[in-house]
Amino acid sequence: MKAIVSVFARDSKGIIAYVTALLAEKDINVLDISQTLLQEYFAMIMLVDLTDCGMSFVELSRYLADKGQERGLDIHIQRQDIFDAMHKV
């Protein structure tokens, strides 16, 4: 299964490293990544592969949100199929 991970925060050093390390710890592969700065705000969107992740989607979502909060990041994950369905015209 693939998913979309979004990260928003005030810019600081190491955000990409922190988030990708969290994903790697759960055997999640990053397939594509885009990040930008909007003045002092950091925004990142990643397409990830959850095939080898041993956590349920609900547990993973809670884990990422909690770990993000510890660092002042707003991290969300959404299933790719749901994301695609929401954005079809």
Secondary structure, DSSP 4 states (H G I P E B T S, - for coil): -EEEEEEEEE--TTHHHHHHHHHHHTT-EEEEEEEEEETTEEEEEEEEE-TT--S-HHHHHHHHHHHHHHHT-EEEEEEHHHHHHHT--
